[in-house]
Amino acid sequence: MKMLIIKFSRNLIAIFSLFFSVAVLNAETNQESRDFIARSVERNNGAKAIAITKDFGMLAVYKKCNVAAADIADQLIDNLQNMNDNHQEIRDVHIDEKGRWVILGEAIIFSPDCDPALMEAVDDFLQAGEKILSISFNKDDDWCVLTQKKFKCSSNEMSDFVLRAFELYGNVNYVFVGPNNTIVTCESSAVWTNKVSKTFYKKLTESDFTPTVIKYFYDGSYFFANPAEGRSTFSF
């Protein structure tokens, strides 16, 4: 995989609880969904995770376990609501362009149709006592599981890409495997496999915080954040 490198510089539809809530919209248009998610994020001063797909909905996670979602699968809604009801932390949600999903938090929950090899890799890490930082995959069954100390990928090519990023730029904080780009977020830089938009590049280079999570979606929409600092930037 070709590696592209960037250095960081440090320079109404629903009303929902401020504490524990899952707000879900069944939108008539894609733009209505995006507006709903954007307003939800802005009301809550940012998000710690966002997922956007072409045909399987979108969502944002903020605070401990609050979620705003539009047009996502009923089973995903039920699991998010259950975690919210039990005040279990939700750190991330990933949805691919086949509609498969995973929730990462105090519980890790996969849709039943996820790649068995991916689920086995996650289980192996959990059995070994590893803390999982990210789980990401695309419709072509490319995937990566990242822990604080290790990672496992679906192919040697992707493993080599993540390892090279680690060797060059230190600890890896997040790996995003999208429909047309894989992005590895390291301590002070990020690397990706394919070209990104000038707008995304400019926002990233001008960010006044160092992202630990970077996502780049099918249509050039993007999200990057440092959840530990409560900072995030997005564009739909």
Stockholm file with secondary structure:
# STOCKHOLM 1.0

chainA/1-236         MKMLIIKFSRNLIAIFSLFFSVAVLNAETNQESRDFIARSVERNNGAKAIAITKDFGMLAVYKKCNVAAADIADQLIDNLQNMNDNHQEIRDVHIDEKGRWVILGEAIIFSPDCDPALMEAVDDFLQAGEKILSISFNKDDDWCVLTQKKFKCSSNEMSDFVLRAFELYGNVNYVFVGPNNTIVTCESSAVWTNKVSKTFYKKLTESDFTPTVIKYFYDGSYFFANPAEGRSTFSF
#=GR chainA/1-236 SS CCCEEEECCCCCCCCCCSSSCEEEECCSSHHHHHHHHHHHHHHTTCCSEEEECSSSCEEEEETTTEEEEESCCHHHHHHHHHHHHTTCCEEEEEECTTSCEEEEESSEEECTTSCHHHHHHHHHHHHTTCCEEEEEECTTSCEEEEESSCEEESSHHHHHHHHHHHHHHCCEEEEEECSSCEEEEESSEEEESSCCCHHHHHHHHTCSSCCSEEEECTTSCEEEEEGGGTEEEEEC
#=GC SS_cons         CCCEEEECCCCCCCCCCSSSCEEEECCSSHHHHHHHHHHHHHHTTCCSEEEECSSSCEEEEETTTEEEEESCCHHHHHHHHHHHHTTCCEEEEEECTTSCEEEEESSEEECTTSCHHHHHHHHHHHHTTCCEEEEEECTTSCEEEEESSCEEESSHHHHHHHHHHHHHHCCEEEEEECSSCEEEEESSEEEESSCCCHHHHHHHHTCSSCCSEEEECTTSCEEEEEGGGTEEEEEC
//
